Amino acid sequence: MKESVEERYLAFIAEKISHSAEPILFPPPVYTSMQGKLLEFDVKEGRLKNRFPILKEQLNPFGNMQGGMITAAMDNTVGPLSILIGPPSFTRYMDIKYCKVIPLSLENIYVTATFTHQKKRQLFFSVSVCNEAGDELASAKSTHWII
């Protein structure tokens, strides 16, 4: 029987974090509470894509997904990618650009993180948040510091 994308992903992550001195919660509780779903990952290409439903609990007073929740979806995508492609690191900076509001009616957002390059102890990523049609709703540049 062919292994699913999620099974391959979890096996790859398990191998990467098995050597950690500290226990690592994976998937992170915040990813689970946001109901994230892995859609694809490619270690060689340095890319990971997740889908997140837009939940009522994540809405701002105007009925749109709150900016912090959009950022959390980005961080919940780039963080696991950083585990897949490099040594242990943490998010040092994330520069976010919100392009369009994300109403509940969209139902889901699609977040793609891509590793762009490494410079000494820094890992650099780009992140894109899109609707199902592929229209960009938000983007970010993320810098991680290797521990």
N, C-alpha and C positions, 0 to 999 in steps of 0.2 A: 504494500500500500504506500502511495506517495505521501511524503511528509508535507503538511501544510506550511504556508509562509510563517504563520504564528509559531508553530512547533519548531521550525528551523531557527527562528529569531530567538525564542526562549532558550533553546539549547546553546546557541552561540553566546547569548548574554550570560547564561549560567557558567559556561566555561571561562568567560572573561572575568567574572566577579568571584569565582571560586578561590582565587589566590589572594583575595583581600583580607587584610588583618582585622578589619572591622566588619560587622555584619551589614549587608546591604539589602534593603527591602526592594524586591523587584517582582512584579511591577510596583512602582511607588504607590502608596495609598491615595495620593492626590490624583494620579492617573486613573486609578480605579473609580474614584468618586466622580470624576469627570466623564466616566464611561467611554474612555478612549478605545479606539480599535485600530490595530496595526493593519495597514493596507499593503505596504511593500517596504522592502529594505534591500540595499545593495551595498555591501561593505566595500567592494572594489571601486564603485562609483562614489562612495561616501554620501549616500542618500537614504533618507527614511521618510515615509509618509504615513500619517495617522489621520483618522476621521474622528471628530468629536461632535456629539449631538449638542445642539443649543438647548440648554435646559432653562426652565422658568426661574430657577434659583440663581441663574447667572445674569439675569437682566437688570439693567439700570432703570431709573424711574421713567425713562422714555420708551421702554419696551425693547431695547436693543441689548445685545451682549455687552456686558461691562468690560471696559478696556483691560482691567486686571485679569479677567478670565481669558481674554484673547491671548494675553501675554503668558498666562499659565499654560495654555494649550501649546504655544510656541516652545516654552521651556520644557514641557513634557514630551516634545518631539526632538529638540536639539540635544537634550540631556542624554537620552538613551543612545542617540547617534554618537555622541562623544565617547560613550563606553565602548561602542562597537569598533571605532576607528583608531582609538589612541589609548595612551596610559591614563590613569585616573586624573580627573581635572574637575574644576568647578567653574560656574559662570561668573566671570569678572565684570563684564559689561553686556548690556543688551540695549541696542538703540532701535526703538520701535517707531514705525510710521503707520498710522491708521489712515486708510484710504477711503473706506465706505463704511456706513453703519451695517451692523449684522443683526437683522431682525429675527425674531423667533420663527417667522414663516420660512426662513431658509432651511430649517431643520438640522443641517449639519454644516460644519466647516471642515476643510481638508488642509492639513498643515504638512508642508514639505520642508525638511531641513536638509541642507547640503553642506558638506565640508568643503571649504574653498582652499585653505592652505595652513601651513604651520610655520611659525617664525619663532625660533628658540623655544621658550616654554609656553608659547601661546598658540592656541588652536582657533581658527577663524571659521565661522559658519554664516550662511545666509539662510533665512527662513521666509517662507511665503505662506500666507493664509488665503485660500480661495474658496469660492462657492463651487457647487457641482459642475457648473459650466466652465470653470477655469478662470473666472474673473477674479483678479487680485483684490482682496479686501484689506489686507494689512501685510506688512513685511518687516523684517528685522535683520540686523547684523549683530552677531553674537561673538564675543571673545571669551574663550575659556583659558584658565591658567592651569597648567600642568602641575600637579602636587609633587 
